[in-house]
Amino acid sequence: MKDENVYKEIINTILKSKIEILGQLAIKKARSVDGIQLSEGGEITSFSIDPKQVLDNFLLKFEEISGVVSNYTAQVVIEKILDKYPDIELPNRLKN
């Protein structure tokens, strides 16, 4: 459960940064990610599959819009979270 909350924090943080740039398109893209449930406001409420896989699916959806640069910006916005949880497993898309 702890890891699930960390993945929620990671995805919510990335999504907020995408909303700043893409607006409602970011929420629409996030809603199309397999394994994710979003609230009306665009916050992660639950996962129906492995959260690490959801994170990878999420990143892939945004690669469709912005290319791999999307992953680099995601790495930047989650740095502080990763400092708090250095042992969290990340998909390859977020590894340096």
C-alpha positions in Angstrom: 0.0 0.0 0.0 2.8 2.4 0.8 4.3 1.9 -2.7 0.9 2.5 -4.2 0.7 5.8 -2.5 4.2 6.8 -3.7 3.2 5.9 -7.3 0.0 8.1 -6.9 2.2 10.9 -5.6 4.6 10.5 -8.6 1.8 10.4 -11.2 -0.2 13.2 -9.7 3.0 15.4 -9.6 3.8 14.6 -13.2 0.1 15.2 -14.2 0.0 18.6 -12.6 3.1 19.7 -14.6 1.4 18.4 -17.8 -1.8 20.2 -17.0 0.2 23.5 -16.7 1.4 23.0 -20.3 -1.4 21.1 -22.0 -4.5 22.0 -20.0 -7.5 19.7 -20.3 -5.7 17.6 -23.0 -3.4 16.3 -20.2 -6.4 15.1 -18.2 -8.0 13.5 -21.3 -4.7 11.7 -22.0 -4.4 10.5 -18.3 -7.9 9.1 -18.4 -7.0 7.0 -21.4 -4.2 5.2 -19.5 -4.9 1.6 -18.8 -5.1 0.7 -15.1 -5.7 4.1 -13.7 -8.8 5.7 -12.1 -9.0 9.5 -11.9 -11.3 11.7 -9.8 -13.3 14.5 -11.6 -10.5 16.9 -10.7 -7.8 14.7 -12.3 -6.3 13.2 -9.2 -5.4 9.5 -9.1 -7.8 7.5 -6.9 -6.8 3.9 -7.6 -5.0 1.5 -9.8 -6.5 -1.7 -11.3 -3.1 -3.1 -12.3 0.5 -2.9 -11.0 1.2 0.8 -10.2 4.7 0.6 -11.8 3.1 -0.6 -15.0 0.5 2.2 -14.8 3.3 4.8 -14.4 5.0 3.3 -17.5 1.7 3.4 -19.5 1.1 7.0 -18.3 4.6 8.1 -19.5 4.0 6.4 -22.8 0.8 8.3 -23.4 2.6 11.6 -22.9 5.4 10.5 -25.2 2.8 10.3 -27.9 2.3 14.1 -27.6 5.8 15.4 -26.7 8.3 12.6 -27.5 10.9 11.4 -25.0 11.4 15.0 -23.8 8.2 14.4 -21.8 10.1 11.8 -19.7 13.0 14.2 -19.0 10.6 16.8 -17.7 8.9 14.1 -15.6 12.2 13.2 -14.1 12.8 16.8 -13.0 9.4 17.3 -11.4 9.6 14.1 -9.3 13.2 14.6 -8.0 12.1 15.6 -4.5 9.7 12.6 -4.3 12.6 10.3 -5.3 14.8 11.8 -2.6 12.1 10.8 -0.1 11.7 7.3 -1.5 15.0 6.2 -3.1 14.0 2.6 -3.2 10.9 2.9 -5.3 11.1 1.0 -8.5 10.8 3.1 -11.6 10.1 2.1 -15.2 13.1 2.4 -17.6 11.6 5.5 -19.1 12.4 7.4 -15.9 15.9 6.0 -15.3 18.9 8.2 -16.3 
